[in-house]
Amino acid sequence: MFKFIHTSDWHLGQNFYGYDRSEEQQDFLRQLATIVSEQQPDALLVSGDVYHTAAPSSSTVRLYVSGMLDIHEACPDMSIIVIAGNHDSAARLDSDSLLWERAGVTVLGGIARNSDGTACLDHHLITVKNRGIVAAVPFCYPGGFPLTSPDAVDRAQRQSAYFQALLDHANSQDPDGLPVVLMAHLAVSGSDYTGHDSSVAMESVGLDELGSGYDYAALGHIHRPQQLSVNARYCGTPLAVSFDEQCEHSVSIVEIDAHGNEPRVHSHIIKNIKPLHTIPAKKPADFDTVMEKLQAMSDTQHAYIRLNVLADGLLPHDAQIRAAQVLEEKNCRYCCIKKTLATSATAHSTRMSLEQLSEKSPIEVAEQFFLDKTGNTMTDLQREMFNEAYRQATVNS
């Protein structure tokens, strides 16, 4: 049997609205070390986004190193495999990978290549204690995957070809029928992306593009824990990275008896000593009502707070100061106000075809957009401002 812990998206070093999160992240690493000590797994798989930025501070790196050494000491015979995510620097993780091997940690920052530029598949296969084989694929943009052979010509399919070639190679090296686990950091289409920044385009792939021949896909990148199929899973973030990640956060404990068998998965909940709360949690309320809710809060929550305010127009000029003062007294961390305009309840979205759009002038498009977003029509001053901005933009171009 192959038993392992699947975790990802630690985002160590995240600066959250100006607040340092190292205390709660250190507490998570302590919890993970305790879980490892209790479970005594064969492996710990970290599926990307160890850090929140590609250039973490020295204190963040120390936090990571200390935490990983404690985790290693909790189960010295356990293999630890770490792949880079899109937030990580592949070069930074690769630079000290040889040193980490002394502690039983395999770190893969980038995709390995042979001297002719083709994929070096052996570098990405790790056999764990004769219990399982891990095919570990760090984050890579689809066009950045190496070709699987010198004569491969279909570059548009290089990502899916790489995954299948790696899994085929893993299975060819598996005469004893050990479970095969695929690690990857990417977005699978159809996943629940709730909590991710909607302004950032997320390139996704179909689950079938990950190939066949694995018994479990240990995926990272999507922050909400979810099962995509019987044998493919996002474990999610152990700590919420944004206010919109309102779900239970955990690590996944997985057991697979043999190659071809279904995995058994259960979650171990991670407690956040400084949770993220939106007040009120569901529907927005007027500012005075929200302030009443803040005053009624317990003094010992030690939470990050976002206010969920419904407003007809501008908020009170001292809204931020008043909220911050109340929450400082409550030992909480004030972050921001999420403002919803009361008129947006009656606002509507207008869909236009390209032909209809081409028939409208820039100001007509702007007026329709403004109406859709606010439920109000533009004033004469706003029209003048838009026309002047448009004139300046066209002149400069």
N, C-alpha and C positions, 0 to 999 in steps of 0.2 A: 504494500500500500504506500502511496505517495501522499504525504500530508504537508500542506504549506499554508502560509498566511499571505493573502493578497491585499496590498494597500497601494495607494497612489496619491498624487496631488497634495503633498504636504504644504507646499507654498511657504516654506520657511523664509523668514525675513520680510514678510508682507508688512508694509506700512499702511495701516488701516485708518484713514481719515486723520493722519498725523500721529496715531498711537502705535507704540511698540507692542507687538504680540508675542514677544519671546517667552514671557512667563507661561502663557497658556500652551504655546507650542512645546516648551520644555516639559510641561505636564503631560501632554499627549505622548511624547517620547517615553516618559516614565511609564505611562499606562501600557504602551506597546511592549516595553521590556517585561512588564508583569505578565502580559498575555503570552509572550514567548516563553517565559519561565514556566507558566502553567501548562501550556499546550505542548511544549517540546517538539516543534515541527521539524520536518526535514529541511525546509527552506522558507525564507521570507522573500517575497517578490515585491519590489517597489517599482510600479509601472509609470514612472516619469513625474516631472514637476516636483523635484525635491525642493528646489528653491523657487521663490516668487520672481526673481529677476536673474538675468544672465550674469550679473556682477554683484553677488551678495557681499555684504559687509564682513569684515573679519570676525565680528561677534556672532554673526549668523553661521559662518563656517564652523566656528568653535562649537556652537550649539549642535550642529549636525554631527560633527566628529564625536563629540562627547556622547550624544544620544546613540549613535551607531555602535560605539564601543561598549556601552552599557547593554545594548540589545545583544551584541555578540557574546558578552559574558553571561547573559541569562541562559544561553544555550550554545556553548562553544562548538558543538558538532554541527550546528545548523549552517547551511549555505545561505548567503544573502546575495541576491542579484538585483542590481539597480540599473535602470535604463534612463536616458535623458528624455525629458519632455520638451514641449515647445517653449516653456519658460526658462529652461536650463541652457547653459552654455555647454555644448558637446565637447569642445576643446578643454574647458575647465574640468569637467568630470573625467575625461580621458587622461588628463595630465598626471593625476595621482592614482590611477587605477592599479599600477604595479604595487604601490605601497599598500593599498587596501587588500590586495590578495593575501597579505600576511595575516589578516584578520578574517579570512574566509569570505571576503566580499568581492564579488565580480561586478565591475562597473563598466557599462557600455555607453559611451557618449555619442559616438557616431557610427555610421555604417562602414564596415571594413571592406577594403577592396584589394584585389590581387594586383600584381605589378602591371598587368595589361588593362587595369581599370574595371574588370568584371568583379562580381560579388564574391567575397571571401566568406562562404557560408559556414565553414568550420568555426570561425571566430564567434559566431552567434549561437552555437549549440553548447549547452552546459549540462553535463550528466551529474545528477545529484545523488551521491551515495548509493548508486545502483538502485535508486527508488523511482527516479523519473528523469525525463529529458526536457530541458527548457530551451525553447527557441525564442531568443530575446531580441526584439527589434526596437531600437530607440526611435524617437521622433525623426521623421524625414519628410520633406515635401514630396508629393508624388513624382515630380520631375527630377528629383535628386537621387532616386534609387538607382543603384548601378545595374547594368545589364547582367543577365545570368550567364551569358556566354558571348564570345567575341562576334559570333555571327548572328546574334539576335538583332532584329531590325525594327520591331514594333515598339518604339519608344513610348507610345501613348499608353501601353499596357504594362510598363515596366514595374509599377508598384505591385499589381496583382501577380505578375510573373515572379517577382522576387519572393513574395509570401509563399506561393505554391512550391517554388524551387527549394526554399528553406525547409518547408514541412516534408517534402519528398525526401530531402537529404536526411532529416531527422529520423524518418521512418526507416530509411535504408540502413541507419546506424543502430537500429533497435531490434536485434534478433530475439531479445528476451521478452518483448512485449511490454516494455515499461510505459507508463502513461506519458503522453507528450503534451506539454503545456506551451502555449504561445503567449508571449508578452508583447504588447504594443501600446503606443500612445498616439491615439488618433480619434477622430469623430466618426462614428458609424451612423449612417443615415437612418432616420426613424427613431433615434434615441430621444429621451426626454432631456432637453437642454435647459430646463428651468433653472434660473439662477445665473446663467452666463450673460455677459454683457451683450445685449441684442444689437449694439452698434458695431460689433466686430463680426465680420463675415467668417463663418466657420465652414471650411472645406470638409466635406464628408465623403465616405466611401460606403458602398454596400457591404453588408456582412459577408456575402459570398466572395467578395474580393480579397478576403483574408485567407482564402484557400480552404482546403480540406485536409484532414489527417491529424487534427489536434483533438485532444480530449477536453481541454478547457482553454479558453482565451481569457487571460488576465489583462483586462483593458484599463487604461488610464486616459485622462483628458476631460471626460464628462463628470461633473461634480455630484450628480445625483445618483445614488446607488440603484442599480437596476439589472435585471436579468434580461439579456437580449434573446437568448435561446437557452436550451437545456445546458449547453456547455460554453456560453460566452457571457461575460459579466463585466460591468463597471462596478468597482467597489465603492467609488465616490470619495469625496474628501473626508478626512478624519475630523476636520474642523471646518465650519462654514467659512467661505472666503468672501461672500457677499450677503447682504440682508435678505436677498431673494432665495437663498438656499435653505428654505424652511422644510427640513426633513431630518430624519434620524441619521446621524453620522457614525460610521463604523469602519471596521476592517473585516474582511471576509476570511473565514477559515474553511479550507477546502480539503477534501479527501477523495482520492481516486484509487480504486483497487487494482486496476490493470488497464492496459491500452484497449480502448473500445468500450469501456464501462462508463456509465454516467457519473459525473462528479456529485458528491454530497457537499452542500454549501450551507453554512450558517454564519450569521453576522454577530460580531462582538461589538456592542455599542461603546462609542468613545464619549466620555463626558467632557464638556467644555466648561472650564471654571469661570469663563467670561463669555457667556452666550451673546448672540446677536438678536435683538428684539426690535420689532416695529410696533409703535404705539399710536393708535390701536392696530391690532394685528391684521384685521381684514378690511373693513370699510373705513375710509378717511372720515374724520370729524373736524368740526370747526376748532380754531386754535384755542379758544377758552376751554372747551371740553377736553382737548388733549392735555392742556396744562393741569386740569383737575385730576386727570388720570395719572399724570406724573407725580403730583403731590401725594396721591394715595398709594404710590408704589412702596414696596418694602425698602428699607435702607440697606439691605445686605445683598443685593442682586449682583453687584460688580459686573454689570452688563454693558455692552455697546447699545446705544439707543438711537433709533431713527424715528422722527415724528411723521405721522401720516395725517396730513392736514388738508381739509377741504376749504377752499377760499374763493370768494367772489372776485377778488382782485389782489391787491398787495397785502402782504402780511404786516402786522404791527412792526414799526421800525426797530423795536428792541426785542423782536421775537427770538432771535438767536441767543442774545445775552440772557434773557429770562429763562430759556430752556436750559442753557448751560449752567446757570447758577443753581437751579433746582436739582439737576442731576449730579452736580458736584457734591451737594449736600447728601445725596443718596449713595455716594460712592460709585456712581455709574459714569460712563463715558459718553458724553453727547457727541453725536456724529453729524447729523444733517436733518433737514426737513424735506420730506417728499411732498410736494405741493400738487394737489389736484384742483383744477379750476372747476367751480360749480357748473359753469356753462358747458364743460366738456361732456356732461351727461346728455345734453341735447345735440352735441356736435355729431356730424355724420361724415362718412368717408365717401368721396365721389370717385368712381372709377371711370377712366376715359381710355379709349383706344388710342393707338399712336396716331391714327388719322385725325381723330377729334383733337388730340393734343397739338398737332401741327397746325390746326386752323386757329388756335388761340394765340393771342399776343402774350409776351412775358408778364405784363401786369395782370392780365386775366388769369393766368396760371397761378401767380402769386396770391391773388385775391381768393381763388378757390381753395388753395392750400391753407391760407389763414382762416377761412371759414370752417374748413374741415377740422382744423386743430383746436380752434378756440370757440367756435359757435357764434362768433361775432364777425361783422363786416369791417374791412379796413377803413380807418378814418382818412380824411383828405391829407393830413400830415403824413400818415404812414405810406399813402400812395406816393406822395412827393419824395419821401425818403427812399422808397424802393426804386422809383424811376431814376433818381440821381445816382444811386448805387449801381444800377444796371448800366447807366450811361458811362460812368467811370470805368466799369469793368470792360465794356466793349471798346472804349477808347484805348485803354491800356493793352488790350489784346491785339 
